[in-house]
Amino acid sequence: MTIPSEYFSREEFACKCGCGYDTVDAELLDVLTRLREYWGQPVFLNSGCRCPIHNKKVNGGHHSQHLVGRAADIRVQGVTSDDVAEWLERVFPNKYGIGRYKGRTHIDTRRGKARWDAR
């Protein structure tokens, strides 16, 4: 099945272990589309959804939003990860999970707000 996006494919969100798990949250897709349109640059997914086995292998959290297709670790071509995180925090000040990592930014559409810096 395809996803309704001119910028992203379902394969980009698929679990990296090759198991075929490729759930994509519509709200996350909307956030990533807004990000892509704001910067006018490609958004690359380092990690989308994860099956429990792969999540454990990469030391993901027990309640990771990646497990339910609500999270992505991303980078935007030509834009620093700090600038991406700052844009997300400015546009969504009271919701979502936004994490800073070296060379990438985490965004998830959890209910509630979370912020962290793991650089």
LINWOFEN-V246621 format. One record per residue. RES is the residue in three letters. PHI is phi in whole degrees, 0 to 359 (* if undefined). PSI is psi as a letter, one per 20 degrees, with the letter a starting at -180 (NA if undefined). OMEGA is omega as a letter, one per 30 degrees, with the letter a starting at -180 (none if undefined). Layout:
BEGIN
RES,PHI,PSI,OMEGA
RES,PHI,PSI,OMEGA
END
This chain:
BEGIN
MET,*,q,l
THR,269,r,l
ILE,250,q,a
PRO,280,m,a
SER,209,p,l
GLU,276,i,a
TYR,252,h,a
PHE,231,q,l
SER,244,q,l
ARG,302,h,a
GLU,300,h,l
GLU,296,h,a
PHE,270,i,a
ALA,296,q,l
CYS,303,p,a
LYS,290,i,a
CYS,281,i,l
GLY,89,j,a
CYS,288,i,a
GLY,99,i,l
TYR,290,p,a
ASP,214,k,l
THR,294,p,l
VAL,228,p,l
ASP,286,p,a
ALA,298,h,l
GLU,293,g,l
LEU,297,g,l
LEU,299,h,l
ASP,295,g,l
VAL,300,g,a
LEU,294,h,l
THR,294,g,l
ARG,298,g,l
LEU,298,g,l
ARG,299,g,a
GLU,288,h,l
TYR,296,g,a
TRP,279,h,a
GLY,67,k,a
GLN,228,q,l
PRO,299,q,l
VAL,252,p,a
PHE,257,p,l
LEU,264,o,l
ASN,283,h,a
SER,207,p,l
GLY,248,d,l
CYS,280,q,a
ARG,224,p,l
CYS,283,r,a
PRO,303,h,a
ILE,293,g,l
HIS,292,h,l
ASN,302,g,l
LYS,295,g,a
LYS,299,h,a
VAL,264,j,l
ASN,61,k,l
GLY,289,q,a
GLY,292,q,a
HIS,299,h,a
HIS,246,k,a
SER,304,p,l
GLN,291,i,l
HIS,298,h,a
LEU,294,h,a
VAL,244,j,l
GLY,72,k,a
ARG,253,j,a
ALA,221,q,l
ALA,212,q,l
ASP,258,p,a
ILE,228,r,l
ARG,216,q,l
VAL,250,p,a
GLN,305,p,l
GLY,77,j,a
VAL,235,p,a
THR,292,q,l
SER,296,h,l
ASP,296,g,l
ASP,296,h,l
VAL,297,g,a
ALA,298,g,a
GLU,296,h,l
TRP,297,g,l
LEU,301,g,a
GLU,294,h,l
ARG,287,g,a
VAL,283,h,a
PHE,235,m,a
PRO,292,h,a
ASN,240,j,l
LYS,205,r,l
TYR,75,r,l
GLY,258,p,a
ILE,231,o,a
GLY,237,q,l
ARG,255,p,l
TYR,229,r,l
LYS,295,o,l
GLY,81,j,l
ARG,204,r,l
THR,232,p,l
HIS,261,p,l
ILE,226,p,l
ASP,220,q,a
THR,256,l,l
ARG,301,r,l
ARG,279,o,a
GLY,108,a,a
LYS,237,p,l
ALA,214,q,l
ARG,223,q,l
TRP,202,q,l
ASP,231,o,a
ALA,247,k,l
ARG,279,NA,none
END
